[in-house]
Amino acid sequence: MLERKPYAGLTRQLVLAFDIGTTYSGISYCILQPGEIPQPKSVMKFPGQGQVGDLKVPSVMYYDSKGKLKKVGYEATKEEVIEIAMTEDWVKLEWWKLHLRPKHLSSAHIKDNDIPPLPRGKSVVHVLTDFIKYLFQCAETYIQESYPEYIWLSVKDDIQFIFTHPNGWEGAQQQQIRRAIELAGLVPGTPDERARVRFLSEGEAGLHFCIWDLFESGVPDQAKYPEGQGVVVIDAGGGTLDLSMYSMKFEPTSFEEIAPAECRLQGSVFVTRRAKGLVQKKLRGSRYSSPDMIDDIINTFDQTTKLHISSADQPAYIKVGSPRENDAKHDIRAGKLKLFGQEVTKLFDDSINAVIDAFEQQRSDVTMPITMAFLIGGFGASDWFWSQLQAYFKSQGIGLSRPSRVHKAVPDGALSFFLDNLVKSRVARATYGTTYADIVDTSNPEHVSRKATWCPSATGLLMVPNGFQGILRKGVQANQLKEFRCSLSIIGMSKPEFGIKEMPILCYRGTESDPQWIDRDKESFSTLCNVRYDLSEAAKALTPQLMLSGQSYFYYSLGVDVIISFGSTEFSAQVAWKENGVEIRSPATMIYDDI
């Protein structure tokens, strides 16, 4: 039985969860009162909103020609604002979140030019900073208007923040988001204050939401869902399709990730983009073919046809202007553009196939049967998308559920992660390690074949470079307490050389299960980050050693372990060495390159 306990803290606290989406964004919050059971709630009021109660706000922004933010959210969708924007040459930003996407994601169908460009002089971090400021102001205003003044005053200086992101986003994206959070003024950049910000994958947030929804609907039948069964969560959003697979236990309720999370760039905006191409082709040469009219038609498609098309055998219609509009040549009658059902349903094929391919990839990595599947996210509200996935999973003997309130699944699930933390271990999505040089072994055929690369070390030993030392293999489970070590031997000719050091963490995404050499599959390696650490303290206890070459030169050597923790929602690092047999640890920092 899943049961939330009363908050055990001594003081009132506010938790804010932000789901910044490609097309829509949402905010959930929870005011933790000592001794009371936490009650997650949603921000339901945004500036310019026509009807209070919507749980999402459009991720749309307007900047003027000088790069100044003018309108955001619902206000950016008003007719009078659109007219002003056209007159004053404002820049409209939508789908801007995709500028953050990792370049390793399969995205042959999308290029930078396909995404609306950022305003001149603005990076994606600047845009994200402005949007985070806006969302925080919305949350602040809503809470201040909903509760007595003293509530906000008592919690505003120590708010806990959770930011969700697609499954495929990694440390580099988290670093960019964190930078925007700090620029937005939500938290200072000190270590203690930065700890108030947590990141969470949208898939894991979705799992927490679905499980609570399942329990609120009635305690799950453990005979139907016994331990040793698997569950997959499909978060179908505007930009990405995220799949996460878990094993489940009921006493107590907990989950372990059992397959690497999948992330495909085939969300609902790509259906919209394909629809735009179809409509442009249909209306070419008509008086409805101007860019502005096409945009209006596609906006209508987004809000109606895309959601409600349910059959490939029935025609679909999109409103075009007033009911008096007629153009038989271009299939427009009574203000409606007629499309063949098969034309429209075909627009969904790539997205549906992306979900199926990702699921099959995950299922191939596990041995336990998958018995439950959940579909969440705004794209999940599409009748055709839902029906096709439902039919596929039924053919596999798997029940697919579409929980109610899917639009608030991710931010609400993020709050559940903070309060309940049901996931106890996570699976590595790639193989991680570092480069190293090995001592030449003339009996090793691989070393001999690389003789042209041999080079002397500082101590006079012959070394063979380009080796890959794995730290964590793809598919390995890691919990929050498990540590992974990489042993290094640091050489220096003087103690001052043992100061700030860096070790690259490489990511391997190729097909080899145990890669040994970087130059054997060079294209599959990339630098995830650099671990930066300080060995000044460790160097104080070092004693000089004589060169092996017999020359009267001395050097210093220090054996260190770089310790990486992969089991949380963010990677973290430490460095360790021994003094008189006792392990000493020092903090390390993971440095990511800008996107």
Buried (B, 14 or more C-beta within 10 A) or exposed (E): EBEBEEBEEEEBBBBBBBBBBBBBBBBBBBBBBEEEEBEBBBBBBBBBBEEEEBBBBBBBBBBBEEEEBBBBBBBBBEEEBBEBBEEEEBBBBBBBBBBBBBEEBEBEEBEEEEBEEBBEEBBBBBBBBBBBBBBBEBBBBBBBEBEEEEBBEBBEEEBBBBBBBBBBBBBBBBBBBBBBBBBBEBBEEEEEEEEBBBBBBBBBBBBBBBBBBBBEEEEBEEEEBEEEBBBBBBBBBBBBBBBBBBBBBBEEBBBBBBBBBBBBBBBBBBBBBBBBEBBBEBBEEBEBBEEEBBEBBBEBBBEBBBBEBBBBEEBBBBBBBEEEBEBEEBBBBEBBBBBBBEBBBEBBEBBBBBBBBBBEBBBEEBEEEBBBBBBBBBBBBBEBBBBBBBEBBEEBEBBBBBBEEBBBBBBBBBBBBBBBEBBBBBBBBBBBBBBBBBEBEEEEEEBEEBEEBBEEBEBEEBBBBBBBBBBBBBBBBBBBEEBBEBEBEBBBEEBEBBEEBEBEBBBBBBEBEEBEBBEBBEEBBEBBBBBBBBBEEBBEEBEEEEBEEEEEBEBBBBEBBBBBBBBBBBBBBBBBBBEEEEEBEBEBBBBBEEB
